[in-house]
Amino acid sequence: MVHCGSRDTFCTPQAAGKQVRELERYLGARLLECTTRTQVLTPSDRDFYPRASSILLKIEEAERLAGDFRELSLDIE
């Protein structure tokens, strides 16, 4: 899972794994159960991921709106 995500974000699997471990430390909860061959979401991540994804989408929408307003204000000046 981290490996697939790392391809989407253009970072190495090692860097993605480090980011997951740092997030787990920050949250105080395990998000992935890892073995040498598999990575499985924990119950914590099953709850966390959809909420975090929704928040990130809202942030992206807000940034786009801010950009639209910025363009409008430049057109007016």
N, C-alpha and C positions, 0 to 999 in steps of 0.2 A: 504494500500500500504506500509506504513512504517513497519507495522507488518510483512508482507511477506518478505520485504527486510531484516528485522532484523533476520529472520530465516536463510537467506542465509549468513549473516555475523556473526552469532553466538553472537548477542548481544540482550539485552532485548528490547521490543518495546519502553519502556521509554527512553532508551539510544539512540535508533535510532531516536526517535522524537526530542530529545535534539540536536542531530547532525544536523538534518534537520533545526531546528530553528537557530542554530549557522551559518549554511551555508546561510540561508536566510538573517541573519543580515550582514554577510560578503558581500554577493552579493548586498544587498539593494533591494531585490525583493522577493515577496512571490512565493514559489514553489508549495505549496499545500494549497488547501482550505479544511479545516477540519470542520466536524460537529461531533456530538457524535457518528454517525454511519458510516460516509463515509469520504473518503479522495479523492479529485479530483485534478488532475494536473492543474495548472494554465497555461495560454498561455506562460508565461516565462519559465516554466519547460518543456513544450513541445519543446521549442527551445533549452534549456540548456542541458537537459538530453542526447540526442543523440550525441551532440558535446563533452560533458564531457566523455561519455562512450567511444567514439572513441579515445580520448586523452589517457585515462587510458589503453586501449588495446595497443596503441603504446608504452606506457611506459613499460608495461609488456613484449612486444616483445623485446624492447631494453635491458631490464634486462636479458632476456633469452640469447640474443646474447652476452652480456657481460659475462655471466656465461660460454657460450660455448668457448669464447676466453680465459677466465681464465683457463678452463680445458686444452685447447690446449697448452697454455704456460707452464702449469705444466708438461705436457707430454714431452715437448721439453727439459726441464731442467734436 
